[in-house]
């Protein structure tokens, strides 16, 4: 083979490798974004559930004891 042909083959191979690695990088980035979105979705659901449970506790039979409980918690936090 002539040196010109070898250079063309090498240039083509280099372009193919660059395209291949670009595709892999894009797949990794896409998967990372999907994973982050899934985690955020689960955390939002968790916080919503926790908030809902707190609301139910506060609006139900625990309403009367809430003030005394909060004052006890505040006292304990301040005494640390």
C-alpha positions as CSV (number, residue, x, y, z in Angstrom):
1,X,0.0,0.0,0.0
2,X,1.1,3.5,-0.6
3,X,1.5,5.9,2.2
4,X,-1.4,8.0,0.9
5,X,-3.7,4.9,1.2
6,X,-2.5,4.1,4.6
7,X,-3.2,7.6,5.8
8,X,-6.7,7.4,4.4
9,X,-7.3,4.1,6.2
10,X,-6.0,5.5,9.4
11,X,-8.1,8.7,9.1
12,X,-11.2,6.6,8.4
13,X,-10.4,4.4,11.4
14,X,-9.9,7.4,13.6
15,X,-13.2,8.9,12.6
16,X,-14.9,5.6,13.3
17,X,-13.4,5.4,16.8
18,X,-14.3,9.0,17.5
19,X,-17.9,8.3,16.5
20,X,-17.9,5.1,18.5
21,X,-16.7,6.8,21.7
22,X,-19.0,9.7,21.2
23,X,-21.9,7.3,21.0
24,X,-20.8,5.6,24.2
25,X,-20.4,8.9,26.0
26,X,-23.9,10.0,25.0
27,X,-25.3,6.7,26.2
28,X,-23.6,7.1,29.6
29,X,-24.8,10.7,29.9
30,X,-28.4,9.7,29.0
31,X,-28.3,6.9,31.6
32,X,-27.0,9.2,34.3
33,X,-29.8,11.7,33.6
34,X,-32.4,9.0,33.7
35,X,-31.0,7.7,37.0
36,X,-31.0,11.2,38.5
37,X,-34.6,11.7,37.4
38,X,-35.6,8.4,38.9
39,X,-33.9,9.2,42.2
40,X,-35.6,12.6,42.3
41,X,-39.0,11.0,41.6
42,X,-38.5,8.6,44.5
43,X,-37.4,11.3,46.9
44,X,-40.4,13.5,46.0
45,X,-42.7,10.5,46.7
46,X,-40.9,9.9,50.0
47,X,-41.2,13.5,51.1
48,X,-44.8,13.7,50.1
49,X,-45.6,10.5,52.1
50,X,-43.7,11.8,55.1
51,X,-45.5,15.2,54.9
52,X,-48.8,13.4,54.6
53,X,-48.2,11.3,57.6
54,X,-47.1,14.3,59.6
55,X,-50.2,16.2,58.6
56,X,-52.5,13.3,59.5
57,X,-50.9,13.1,62.9
58,X,-51.1,16.8,63.6
59,X,-54.7,17.1,62.4
60,X,-56.0,14.0,64.3
61,X,-55.9,13.1,67.9
62,X,-52.4,14.4,68.3
63,X,-53.4,18.0,67.9
64,X,-54.0,18.6,71.6
65,X,-50.6,17.2,72.5
66,X,-48.8,18.9,69.7
67,X,-48.0,22.1,71.6
68,X,-46.6,20.3,74.6
69,X,-44.7,17.9,72.4
70,X,-43.2,20.7,70.4
71,X,-42.3,22.6,73.5
72,X,-40.6,19.5,74.9
73,X,-38.6,19.0,71.7
74,X,-37.7,22.7,71.7
75,X,-36.5,22.5,75.3
76,X,-34.4,19.4,74.5
77,X,-32.9,21.1,71.5
78,X,-32.0,24.2,73.4
79,X,-30.4,22.3,76.3
80,X,-27.9,20.5,74.0
